[in-house]
Amino acid sequence: MQNFVYYNPTRIHFGRGQIAALDGELPRAARVLLLAGGGSIKANGVHAQVRAALGPRPVTEFWGVEANPDYDTLMPAVDIVRREGVEWILAAGGGSVLDGAKFVAAAALFDGDPWDILASRGEAVKAALPIGSVLTLPATGSEANAASVISRRAAKEKLAFITPHVFPRFSVLDPETTFSLPARQIANGAGDAFCHVIEQYLTYPAHASVQDRFAEGVLRTLIEVAPRTLAEPADYDTRADFMWAATTALNGWISVGVPQCWATHMIGHELTALHGIDHARTLAIVLPSLLESERDARRAKLLQYAERVWDIRGGDGDARIDEAIYRTRGFYEALGIKTRLSDYGVEAGPIAAEVARRLAARGMDAFGDRGMITPAKAEQILLAAA
């Protein structure tokens, strides 16, 4: 296991009725910006619970944060924060709303062009307003990590930034707030969380037995509960397992001391930026082809993955790897998430070439856990995903 430092200051309030915990988390006189999406939290009662918990605190509401939150949508929220002296950002929604809150919290105190936050991948951030969250869509793990992904559709860009300044101070996770979500969003959340674990686990052996077993447990949990929670959306216990699995997939627990490879996300972000494909669905397109492309470099962990996650034992090692990749694709397909570019009406040749060009233009000449993914290899991965 590699040397590491682990830090996560986010307090979690998990379970039924925990929205009431907001009252004890926010200072009594705090000026709060409530950041939200398209209005579903009004329909499912979350908004009423949040406002009741906030009590007499001065609250400004900002609505309309979309999936893959857009820079140009969020900048007016930054202006409100600065103009009204907002002291806390409270995100109520899914990972996109949380990512938007992180950007607003950092941009409000940023001295310079806020786009530099993204261009620098967060390294330029020196401070941010405190953030809290009420999570209503399990998927990204943004409720308990320091990462954010922001799109700028006008420029066809989608970039991530990471800085410890935007760790949520607290997050509320009540599984009942997710019961009314459309099946597509639950499927996307499960697919996103699954890939989060894969990219921290399926690299090369690092003598990290605890992290490996933890990652394998989260993967097996997602495989088990994702179809069940789609079939029974109001089953509390199953939805609670799913919600916690999505959080632990990207709160840092399984990444300490191990190599990571986020190439699937980097390539997938380009597909979203260029074609607007749901984030989780871009991962489903890229991941099986990437694993096939990298099967020799990842052989040891692929065999471990085959045995411990999919119970594939005995016989030829190559055949076991084939079956593990086949079942990975099958996991997504079983959730209703298609895994080929053609399923989304995208021609492989042009998009593969354009993604390779964009990666090269960003200086990403060699990325992944050992710098083995190049723009040319990314092009081949997408061609194989036709």
Contacts in CASP RR format, 6 or more apart in sequence:
PFRMAT RR
TARGET T0000
AUTHOR 0000-0000-0000
METHOD contacts of the structure
MODEL  1
MQNFVYYNPTRIHFGRGQIAALDGELPRAARVLLLAGGGSIKANGVHAQV
RAALGPRPVTEFWGVEANPDYDTLMPAVDIVRREGVEWILAAGGGSVLDG
AKFVAAAALFDGDPWDILASRGEAVKAALPIGSVLTLPATGSEANAASVI
SRRAAKEKLAFITPHVFPRFSVLDPETTFSLPARQIANGAGDAFCHVIEQ
YLTYPAHASVQDRFAEGVLRTLIEVAPRTLAEPADYDTRADFMWAATTAL
NGWISVGVPQCWATHMIGHELTALHGIDHARTLAIVLPSLLESERDARRA
KLLQYAERVWDIRGGDGDARIDEAIYRTRGFYEALGIKTRLSDYGVEAGP
IAAEVARRLAARGMDAFGDRGMITPAKAEQILLAAA
1 206 0 8 1.000
1 207 0 8 1.000
1 208 0 8 1.000
1 211 0 8 1.000
1 257 0 8 1.000
1 258 0 8 1.000
2 206 0 8 1.000
2 208 0 8 1.000
2 257 0 8 1.000
2 258 0 8 1.000
2 259 0 8 1.000
3 257 0 8 1.000
4 256 0 8 1.000
4 257 0 8 1.000
6 252 0 8 1.000
6 256 0 8 1.000
7 164 0 8 1.000
8 144 0 8 1.000
8 145 0 8 1.000
8 167 0 8 1.000
8 251 0 8 1.000
8 252 0 8 1.000
9 167 0 8 1.000
9 169 0 8 1.000
10 143 0 8 1.000
10 144 0 8 1.000
10 145 0 8 1.000
10 167 0 8 1.000
10 168 0 8 1.000
10 169 0 8 1.000
10 170 0 8 1.000
10 171 0 8 1.000
10 251 0 8 1.000
11 25 0 8 1.000
11 169 0 8 1.000
11 170 0 8 1.000
11 171 0 8 1.000
12 143 0 8 1.000
12 144 0 8 1.000
12 170 0 8 1.000
12 171 0 8 1.000
12 173 0 8 1.000
12 247 0 8 1.000
13 21 0 8 1.000
13 25 0 8 1.000
13 170 0 8 1.000
13 171 0 8 1.000
13 172 0 8 1.000
13 173 0 8 1.000
14 173 0 8 1.000
14 174 0 8 1.000
14 240 0 8 1.000
14 243 0 8 1.000
14 244 0 8 1.000
15 173 0 8 1.000
15 174 0 8 1.000
15 175 0 8 1.000
15 176 0 8 1.000
15 240 0 8 1.000
16 174 0 8 1.000
16 175 0 8 1.000
16 176 0 8 1.000
16 236 0 8 1.000
17 49 0 8 1.000
17 174 0 8 1.000
17 176 0 8 1.000
18 172 0 8 1.000
18 173 0 8 1.000
18 174 0 8 1.000
19 46 0 8 1.000
19 49 0 8 1.000
19 50 0 8 1.000
19 53 0 8 1.000
19 134 0 8 1.000
19 172 0 8 1.000
19 174 0 8 1.000
19 177 0 8 1.000
20 49 0 8 1.000
20 52 0 8 1.000
20 53 0 8 1.000
21 53 0 8 1.000
21 170 0 8 1.000
21 172 0 8 1.000
22 50 0 8 1.000
22 53 0 8 1.000
22 54 0 8 1.000
22 90 0 8 1.000
22 134 0 8 1.000
22 172 0 8 1.000
23 53 0 8 1.000
23 54 0 8 1.000
23 55 0 8 1.000
25 132 0 8 1.000
25 169 0 8 1.000
25 170 0 8 1.000
26 32 0 8 1.000
26 54 0 8 1.000
26 57 0 8 1.000
26 88 0 8 1.000
26 90 0 8 1.000
27 87 0 8 1.000
27 88 0 8 1.000
28 57 0 8 1.000
29 57 0 8 1.000
29 58 0 8 1.000
30 57 0 8 1.000
30 87 0 8 1.000
30 88 0 8 1.000
31 57 0 8 1.000
31 58 0 8 1.000
31 59 0 8 1.000
31 60 0 8 1.000
31 84 0 8 1.000
31 85 0 8 1.000
31 86 0 8 1.000
31 87 0 8 1.000
31 88 0 8 1.000
32 54 0 8 1.000
32 57 0 8 1.000
32 58 0 8 1.000
32 59 0 8 1.000
32 60 0 8 1.000
32 86 0 8 1.000
32 87 0 8 1.000
32 88 0 8 1.000
32 89 0 8 1.000
32 90 0 8 1.000
33 59 0 8 1.000
33 60 0 8 1.000
33 61 0 8 1.000
33 62 0 8 1.000
33 77 0 8 1.000
33 80 0 8 1.000
33 81 0 8 1.000
33 84 0 8 1.000
33 86 0 8 1.000
33 88 0 8 1.000
33 89 0 8 1.000
33 90 0 8 1.000
33 104 0 8 1.000
34 50 0 8 1.000
34 54 0 8 1.000
34 59 0 8 1.000
34 60 0 8 1.000
34 61 0 8 1.000
34 62 0 8 1.000
34 90 0 8 1.000
34 92 0 8 1.000
35 62 0 8 1.000
35 65 0 8 1.000
35 77 0 8 1.000
35 89 0 8 1.000
35 90 0 8 1.000
35 91 0 8 1.000
35 92 0 8 1.000
35 97 0 8 1.000
35 100 0 8 1.000
35 101 0 8 1.000
35 104 0 8 1.000
36 47 0 8 1.000
36 61 0 8 1.000
36 62 0 8 1.000
36 63 0 8 1.000
36 64 0 8 1.000
36 65 0 8 1.000
36 91 0 8 1.000
36 92 0 8 1.000
36 93 0 8 1.000
36 97 0 8 1.000
37 63 0 8 1.000
37 64 0 8 1.000
37 65 0 8 1.000
37 66 0 8 1.000
37 93 0 8 1.000
37 96 0 8 1.000
37 97 0 8 1.000
38 63 0 8 1.000
38 64 0 8 1.000
38 65 0 8 1.000
38 66 0 8 1.000
39 47 0 8 1.000
39 63 0 8 1.000
39 64 0 8 1.000
40 93 0 8 1.000
40 136 0 8 1.000
40 180 0 8 1.000
40 181 0 8 1.000
41 47 0 8 1.000
41 50 0 8 1.000
41 92 0 8 1.000
41 93 0 8 1.000
41 136 0 8 1.000
41 177 0 8 1.000
42 48 0 8 1.000
43 180 0 8 1.000
44 136 0 8 1.000
44 177 0 8 1.000
44 179 0 8 1.000
44 180 0 8 1.000
46 92 0 8 1.000
46 93 0 8 1.000
46 134 0 8 1.000
46 136 0 8 1.000
46 177 0 8 1.000
47 92 0 8 1.000
50 90 0 8 1.000
50 92 0 8 1.000
50 134 0 8 1.000
51 59 0 8 1.000
54 90 0 8 1.000
60 80 0 8 1.000
60 84 0 8 1.000
60 86 0 8 1.000
62 76 0 8 1.000
62 77 0 8 1.000
62 80 0 8 1.000
64 73 0 8 1.000
65 73 0 8 1.000
65 74 0 8 1.000
65 96 0 8 1.000
65 97 0 8 1.000
65 100 0 8 1.000
66 73 0 8 1.000
66 96 0 8 1.000
67 96 0 8 1.000
67 278 0 8 1.000
67 279 0 8 1.000
68 96 0 8 1.000
68 149 0 8 1.000
68 151 0 8 1.000
68 158 0 8 1.000
68 272 0 8 1.000
68 276 0 8 1.000
68 279 0 8 1.000
69 96 0 8 1.000
69 97 0 8 1.000
69 99 0 8 1.000
69 100 0 8 1.000
69 103 0 8 1.000
69 150 0 8 1.000
69 151 0 8 1.000
70 150 0 8 1.000
70 151 0 8 1.000
70 152 0 8 1.000
70 153 0 8 1.000
71 103 0 8 1.000
71 114 0 8 1.000
71 115 0 8 1.000
71 118 0 8 1.000
71 150 0 8 1.000
71 151 0 8 1.000
71 152 0 8 1.000
72 152 0 8 1.000
72 153 0 8 1.000
72 154 0 8 1.000
74 100 0 8 1.000
74 103 0 8 1.000
74 104 0 8 1.000
74 107 0 8 1.000
74 150 0 8 1.000
75 107 0 8 1.000
75 114 0 8 1.000
77 104 0 8 1.000
78 104 0 8 1.000
78 107 0 8 1.000
78 108 0 8 1.000
78 114 0 8 1.000
80 86 0 8 1.000
81 89 0 8 1.000
81 104 0 8 1.000
81 108 0 8 1.000
81 129 0 8 1.000
82 108 0 8 1.000
86 108 0 8 1.000
86 129 0 8 1.000
87 129 0 8 1.000
87 130 0 8 1.000
88 129 0 8 1.000
88 130 0 8 1.000
88 131 0 8 1.000
88 132 0 8 1.000
89 101 0 8 1.000
89 104 0 8 1.000
89 105 0 8 1.000
89 129 0 8 1.000
89 130 0 8 1.000
89 131 0 8 1.000
89 132 0 8 1.000
90 101 0 8 1.000
90 131 0 8 1.000
90 132 0 8 1.000
90 133 0 8 1.000
90 134 0 8 1.000
91 97 0 8 1.000
91 98 0 8 1.000
91 100 0 8 1.000
91 101 0 8 1.000
91 131 0 8 1.000
91 132 0 8 1.000
91 133 0 8 1.000
91 134 0 8 1.000
91 168 0 8 1.000
92 133 0 8 1.000
92 134 0 8 1.000
92 136 0 8 1.000
93 133 0 8 1.000
93 134 0 8 1.000
93 135 0 8 1.000
93 136 0 8 1.000
93 137 0 8 1.000
94 135 0 8 1.000
94 136 0 8 1.000
94 137 0 8 1.000
94 139 0 8 1.000
94 140 0 8 1.000
94 142 0 8 1.000
95 135 0 8 1.000
95 137 0 8 1.000
95 139 0 8 1.000
95 140 0 8 1.000
95 141 0 8 1.000
95 142 0 8 1.000
95 143 0 8 1.000
96 140 0 8 1.000
98 131 0 8 1.000
98 133 0 8 1.000
98 135 0 8 1.000
98 140 0 8 1.000
98 142 0 8 1.000
98 143 0 8 1.000
98 148 0 8 1.000
98 168 0 8 1.000
99 140 0 8 1.000
99 142 0 8 1.000
99 147 0 8 1.000
99 148 0 8 1.000
99 149 0 8 1.000
99 150 0 8 1.000
100 148 0 8 1.000
100 150 0 8 1.000
101 131 0 8 1.000
101 132 0 8 1.000
101 133 0 8 1.000
102 128 0 8 1.000
102 131 0 8 1.000
102 142 0 8 1.000
102 146 0 8 1.000
102 148 0 8 1.000
102 166 0 8 1.000
103 114 0 8 1.000
103 117 0 8 1.000
103 118 0 8 1.000
103 148 0 8 1.000
103 150 0 8 1.000
103 161 0 8 1.000
104 129 0 8 1.000
105 128 0 8 1.000
105 129 0 8 1.000
105 130 0 8 1.000
105 131 0 8 1.000
105 165 0 8 1.000
105 166 0 8 1.000
106 114 0 8 1.000
106 117 0 8 1.000
106 122 0 8 1.000
106 125 0 8 1.000
106 127 0 8 1.000
106 128 0 8 1.000
106 161 0 8 1.000
106 163 0 8 1.000
106 165 0 8 1.000
106 166 0 8 1.000
107 114 0 8 1.000
107 117 0 8 1.000
108 128 0 8 1.000
108 129 0 8 1.000
109 126 0 8 1.000
109 127 0 8 1.000
109 128 0 8 1.000
109 129 0 8 1.000
110 116 0 8 1.000
110 117 0 8 1.000
110 124 0 8 1.000
110 125 0 8 1.000
115 152 0 8 1.000
116 124 0 8 1.000
117 124 0 8 1.000
117 125 0 8 1.000
117 161 0 8 1.000
118 150 0 8 1.000
118 152 0 8 1.000
118 157 0 8 1.000
118 159 0 8 1.000
118 160 0 8 1.000
118 161 0 8 1.000
119 159 0 8 1.000
120 161 0 8 1.000
121 159 0 8 1.000
121 160 0 8 1.000
121 161 0 8 1.000
121 162 0 8 1.000
122 161 0 8 1.000
122 162 0 8 1.000
122 163 0 8 1.000
123 163 0 8 1.000
125 161 0 8 1.000
125 163 0 8 1.000
125 165 0 8 1.000
125 166 0 8 1.000
126 165 0 8 1.000
127 165 0 8 1.000
128 163 0 8 1.000
128 165 0 8 1.000
128 166 0 8 1.000
130 169 0 8 1.000
131 166 0 8 1.000
131 167 0 8 1.000
131 168 0 8 1.000
131 169 0 8 1.000
132 168 0 8 1.000
132 169 0 8 1.000
132 170 0 8 1.000
132 171 0 8 1.000
133 142 0 8 1.000
133 143 0 8 1.000
133 168 0 8 1.000
133 170 0 8 1.000
133 171 0 8 1.000
133 172 0 8 1.000
134 171 0 8 1.000
134 172 0 8 1.000
134 174 0 8 1.000
134 177 0 8 1.000
135 143 0 8 1.000
135 171 0 8 1.000
135 172 0 8 1.000
135 173 0 8 1.000
135 177 0 8 1.000
135 243 0 8 1.000
136 177 0 8 1.000
136 178 0 8 1.000
136 181 0 8 1.000
137 178 0 8 1.000
137 181 0 8 1.000
137 185 0 8 1.000
137 189 0 8 1.000
138 173 0 8 1.000
138 178 0 8 1.000
138 186 0 8 1.000
138 189 0 8 1.000
138 193 0 8 1.000
138 242 0 8 1.000
138 243 0 8 1.000
138 245 0 8 1.000
138 246 0 8 1.000
138 247 0 8 1.000
139 185 0 8 1.000
139 188 0 8 1.000
139 189 0 8 1.000
139 190 0 8 1.000
139 191 0 8 1.000
139 192 0 8 1.000
139 193 0 8 1.000
139 246 0 8 1.000
139 280 0 8 1.000
140 189 0 8 1.000
140 192 0 8 1.000
140 196 0 8 1.000
140 246 0 8 1.000
140 250 0 8 1.000
141 193 0 8 1.000
141 196 0 8 1.000
141 246 0 8 1.000
141 247 0 8 1.000
141 249 0 8 1.000
141 250 0 8 1.000
141 251 0 8 1.000
142 148 0 8 1.000
142 250 0 8 1.000
143 168 0 8 1.000
143 171 0 8 1.000
143 173 0 8 1.000
143 247 0 8 1.000
144 168 0 8 1.000
144 171 0 8 1.000
144 247 0 8 1.000
144 250 0 8 1.000
144 251 0 8 1.000
145 167 0 8 1.000
145 250 0 8 1.000
145 251 0 8 1.000
145 252 0 8 1.000
146 162 0 8 1.000
146 163 0 8 1.000
146 164 0 8 1.000
146 165 0 8 1.000
146 166 0 8 1.000
146 167 0 8 1.000
147 160 0 8 1.000
147 161 0 8 1.000
147 162 0 8 1.000
147 250 0 8 1.000
148 160 0 8 1.000
148 161 0 8 1.000
148 162 0 8 1.000
148 166 0 8 1.000
149 158 0 8 1.000
149 159 0 8 1.000
149 160 0 8 1.000
149 269 0 8 1.000
149 279 0 8 1.000
150 158 0 8 1.000
150 159 0 8 1.000
150 160 0 8 1.000
150 161 0 8 1.000
151 157 0 8 1.000
151 158 0 8 1.000
151 272 0 8 1.000
151 273 0 8 1.000
152 158 0 8 1.000
152 159 0 8 1.000
153 273 0 8 1.000
156 273 0 8 1.000
156 274 0 8 1.000
157 273 0 8 1.000
158 269 0 8 1.000
158 270 0 8 1.000
158 272 0 8 1.000
158 273 0 8 1.000
159 269 0 8 1.000
160 265 0 8 1.000
160 269 0 8 1.000
173 243 0 8 1.000
173 244 0 8 1.000
173 247 0 8 1.000
175 236 0 8 1.000
175 239 0 8 1.000
175 240 0 8 1.000
175 243 0 8 1.000
176 236 0 8 1.000
176 239 0 8 1.000
178 186 0 8 1.000
178 239 0 8 1.000
178 243 0 8 1.000
179 233 0 8 1.000
179 234 0 8 1.000
179 239 0 8 1.000
180 233 0 8 1.000
181 233 0 8 1.000
183 230 0 8 1.000
183 233 0 8 1.000
184 278 0 8 1.000
186 226 0 8 1.000
186 229 0 8 1.000
186 230 0 8 1.000
186 233 0 8 1.000
186 242 0 8 1.000
187 226 0 8 1.000
187 230 0 8 1.000
187 280 0 8 1.000
187 335 0 8 1.000
187 336 0 8 1.000
187 337 0 8 1.000
188 278 0 8 1.000
188 279 0 8 1.000
188 280 0 8 1.000
188 281 0 8 1.000
188 337 0 8 1.000
189 246 0 8 1.000
189 280 0 8 1.000
190 222 0 8 1.000
190 226 0 8 1.000
190 229 0 8 1.000
190 242 0 8 1.000
190 246 0 8 1.000
190 335 0 8 1.000
191 222 0 8 1.000
191 226 0 8 1.000
191 280 0 8 1.000
191 283 0 8 1.000
191 284 0 8 1.000
191 331 0 8 1.000
191 332 0 8 1.000
191 335 0 8 1.000
191 337 0 8 1.000
192 246 0 8 1.000
192 279 0 8 1.000
192 280 0 8 1.000
192 283 0 8 1.000
193 218 0 8 1.000
193 222 0 8 1.000
193 245 0 8 1.000
193 246 0 8 1.000
193 249 0 8 1.000
193 250 0 8 1.000
194 219 0 8 1.000
194 222 0 8 1.000
194 223 0 8 1.000
194 226 0 8 1.000
194 249 0 8 1.000
194 331 0 8 1.000
194 332 0 8 1.000
195 264 0 8 1.000
195 265 0 8 1.000
195 280 0 8 1.000
195 283 0 8 1.000
195 284 0 8 1.000
195 287 0 8 1.000
196 249 0 8 1.000
196 250 0 8 1.000
197 215 0 8 1.000
197 218 0 8 1.000
197 219 0 8 1.000
197 222 0 8 1.000
197 249 0 8 1.000
197 254 0 8 1.000
198 219 0 8 1.000
198 264 0 8 1.000
198 287 0 8 1.000
198 328 0 8 1.000
199 260 0 8 1.000
199 261 0 8 1.000
199 262 0 8 1.000
199 263 0 8 1.000
199 264 0 8 1.000
199 265 0 8 1.000
200 211 0 8 1.000
200 215 0 8 1.000
200 254 0 8 1.000
200 255 0 8 1.000
200 258 0 8 1.000
200 260 0 8 1.000
201 211 0 8 1.000
201 212 0 8 1.000
201 215 0 8 1.000
201 216 0 8 1.000
201 219 0 8 1.000
201 254 0 8 1.000
201 258 0 8 1.000
201 301 0 8 1.000
201 305 0 8 1.000
202 261 0 8 1.000
202 291 0 8 1.000
202 298 0 8 1.000
202 301 0 8 1.000
202 302 0 8 1.000
202 305 0 8 1.000
203 258 0 8 1.000
203 259 0 8 1.000
203 260 0 8 1.000
203 261 0 8 1.000
203 298 0 8 1.000
203 301 0 8 1.000
203 369 0 8 1.000
203 370 0 8 1.000
204 259 0 8 1.000
204 297 0 8 1.000
204 298 0 8 1.000
204 300 0 8 1.000
204 301 0 8 1.000
204 369 0 8 1.000
204 370 0 8 1.000
205 300 0 8 1.000
205 301 0 8 1.000
205 304 0 8 1.000
206 257 0 8 1.000
206 258 0 8 1.000
206 259 0 8 1.000
208 257 0 8 1.000
208 258 0 8 1.000
211 253 0 8 1.000
211 254 0 8 1.000
211 255 0 8 1.000
211 256 0 8 1.000
211 257 0 8 1.000
211 258 0 8 1.000
212 258 0 8 1.000
212 304 0 8 1.000
212 308 0 8 1.000
214 248 0 8 1.000
214 253 0 8 1.000
214 254 0 8 1.000
215 254 0 8 1.000
216 305 0 8 1.000
216 308 0 8 1.000
216 309 0 8 1.000
218 245 0 8 1.000
218 248 0 8 1.000
218 249 0 8 1.000
218 254 0 8 1.000
219 309 0 8 1.000
220 309 0 8 1.000
221 241 0 8 1.000
221 242 0 8 1.000
221 245 0 8 1.000
222 242 0 8 1.000
222 245 0 8 1.000
222 249 0 8 1.000
223 309 0 8 1.000
223 331 0 8 1.000
225 238 0 8 1.000
225 241 0 8 1.000
225 242 0 8 1.000
225 245 0 8 1.000
226 242 0 8 1.000
226 331 0 8 1.000
226 335 0 8 1.000
227 334 0 8 1.000
227 335 0 8 1.000
228 235 0 8 1.000
228 238 0 8 1.000
229 235 0 8 1.000
229 238 0 8 1.000
229 239 0 8 1.000
229 241 0 8 1.000
229 242 0 8 1.000
230 335 0 8 1.000
232 238 0 8 1.000
233 239 0 8 1.000
248 254 0 8 1.000
259 369 0 8 1.000
259 370 0 8 1.000
260 369 0 8 1.000
261 368 0 8 1.000
261 369 0 8 1.000
261 373 0 8 1.000
262 367 0 8 1.000
262 368 0 8 1.000
263 290 0 8 1.000
263 367 0 8 1.000
263 368 0 8 1.000
263 373 0 8 1.000
263 378 0 8 1.000
264 283 0 8 1.000
264 286 0 8 1.000
264 287 0 8 1.000
264 290 0 8 1.000
265 283 0 8 1.000
266 359 0 8 1.000
266 364 0 8 1.000
266 367 0 8 1.000
267 282 0 8 1.000
267 286 0 8 1.000
267 290 0 8 1.000
267 355 0 8 1.000
267 359 0 8 1.000
267 378 0 8 1.000
267 381 0 8 1.000
267 382 0 8 1.000
268 279 0 8 1.000
268 282 0 8 1.000
268 283 0 8 1.000
268 285 0 8 1.000
268 286 0 8 1.000
269 279 0 8 1.000
269 282 0 8 1.000
270 354 0 8 1.000
270 355 0 8 1.000
270 358 0 8 1.000
270 359 0 8 1.000
271 277 0 8 1.000
271 282 0 8 1.000
271 285 0 8 1.000
271 286 0 8 1.000
271 346 0 8 1.000
271 351 0 8 1.000
271 355 0 8 1.000
272 278 0 8 1.000
272 279 0 8 1.000
272 282 0 8 1.000
274 351 0 8 1.000
274 354 0 8 1.000
274 355 0 8 1.000
275 344 0 8 1.000
275 346 0 8 1.000
275 351 0 8 1.000
277 285 0 8 1.000
277 344 0 8 1.000
277 346 0 8 1.000
280 337 0 8 1.000
281 337 0 8 1.000
281 338 0 8 1.000
281 344 0 8 1.000
284 329 0 8 1.000
284 332 0 8 1.000
284 337 0 8 1.000
284 338 0 8 1.000
284 339 0 8 1.000
285 338 0 8 1.000
285 339 0 8 1.000
285 340 0 8 1.000
285 341 0 8 1.000
285 344 0 8 1.000
285 382 0 8 1.000
285 385 0 8 1.000
286 381 0 8 1.000
286 382 0 8 1.000
286 385 0 8 1.000
287 328 0 8 1.000
287 332 0 8 1.000
288 325 0 8 1.000
288 328 0 8 1.000
288 329 0 8 1.000
288 339 0 8 1.000
288 385 0 8 1.000
289 381 0 8 1.000
289 382 0 8 1.000
289 384 0 8 1.000
289 385 0 8 1.000
290 373 0 8 1.000
290 381 0 8 1.000
291 298 0 8 1.000
291 302 0 8 1.000
291 325 0 8 1.000
291 328 0 8 1.000
292 325 0 8 1.000
292 384 0 8 1.000
293 377 0 8 1.000
293 380 0 8 1.000
293 381 0 8 1.000
293 384 0 8 1.000
294 372 0 8 1.000
294 373 0 8 1.000
295 302 0 8 1.000
295 321 0 8 1.000
295 325 0 8 1.000
297 370 0 8 1.000
297 372 0 8 1.000
299 321 0 8 1.000
302 321 0 8 1.000
302 324 0 8 1.000
302 325 0 8 1.000
303 317 0 8 1.000
303 320 0 8 1.000
303 321 0 8 1.000
305 324 0 8 1.000
306 312 0 8 1.000
306 320 0 8 1.000
306 321 0 8 1.000
306 323 0 8 1.000
306 324 0 8 1.000
307 313 0 8 1.000
307 320 0 8 1.000
309 324 0 8 1.000
310 323 0 8 1.000
310 324 0 8 1.000
310 327 0 8 1.000
312 320 0 8 1.000
312 323 0 8 1.000
312 324 0 8 1.000
312 327 0 8 1.000
313 320 0 8 1.000
314 320 0 8 1.000
329 339 0 8 1.000
330 339 0 8 1.000
332 338 0 8 1.000
332 339 0 8 1.000
333 339 0 8 1.000
338 344 0 8 1.000
339 385 0 8 1.000
340 385 0 8 1.000
340 386 0 8 1.000
341 347 0 8 1.000
341 348 0 8 1.000
341 351 0 8 1.000
341 382 0 8 1.000
341 385 0 8 1.000
341 386 0 8 1.000
342 348 0 8 1.000
342 386 0 8 1.000
348 382 0 8 1.000
348 383 0 8 1.000
348 385 0 8 1.000
348 386 0 8 1.000
349 382 0 8 1.000
349 383 0 8 1.000
349 386 0 8 1.000
351 382 0 8 1.000
352 378 0 8 1.000
352 379 0 8 1.000
352 380 0 8 1.000
352 382 0 8 1.000
352 383 0 8 1.000
353 379 0 8 1.000
355 375 0 8 1.000
355 378 0 8 1.000
355 379 0 8 1.000
355 382 0 8 1.000
356 375 0 8 1.000
356 376 0 8 1.000
356 378 0 8 1.000
356 379 0 8 1.000
357 375 0 8 1.000
359 367 0 8 1.000
359 375 0 8 1.000
359 378 0 8 1.000
360 375 0 8 1.000
364 375 0 8 1.000
365 374 0 8 1.000
365 375 0 8 1.000
366 372 0 8 1.000
366 373 0 8 1.000
366 374 0 8 1.000
367 373 0 8 1.000
END
